[in-house]
């Protein structure tokens, strides 16, 4: 049975019940509750900044059909999350604000939301910021997009990347040798003994998503993995709803170190 001290418990977009996903407040709360790593989504807005948002449209949280890519940062900053009765209502933040806030604390997985075939600008922005903040050992960048992962390695071979995949697994594995990815991020349904064995043979780190129930945890518990990405399982420590999420985040093990 895996000991929780041996793998990262990564909060998927932070604590998404008490605060809006992908906000500083949500991530602080997740760490306070027991997460030992953070996963957030990043995408480009119209004015060229990287912002933390999962969906390409603003409808889910703001009831607007406008694309994030067509919205400037001042526009995005003026929005207020409309869905959910959040105890701690946060605001949209930039990737730079997020990384500055959690620099030198816990391992961070940036889920890069880019679906084009020419990702140079996107990849360069992420790498430049990670380099400027000197947090290369703290951060790794994952994506479903093989063009982006390949571009990241072309620009900076030492950048750490993770290949996100689900069915059809064989197709993803056929593409992976061209990407030089450092980690595999399989959906829990695709995490099999054969896949885990192959990953170890290829010296890939393994981060399984999205593990939200004890039943799923039991299913994968015999595997050797570096981390799980979860919406719920980090909620293990006593937590007062009356406390503010302005916490001091303590240092944790870096990704890939068991």
Secondary structure by P-SEA (a helix, b strand, c coil): cccccccccccccccccccccccaaaaaaaaaaccccccbbbbbccccccccccccccccccccccccccccaaaaaaccccccccccccccccaaaaaaacccccbbbbbcccccccaaaaaaaaaaaaaaacccccbbbbcccaaaaaaaaaacccbbbbbbbccaaaaaaaacccccccccccccccccaaaaaaaaaabbbbbbcccccaaaaaaaccccccbbbbcccccccccccccccccccccccccccc
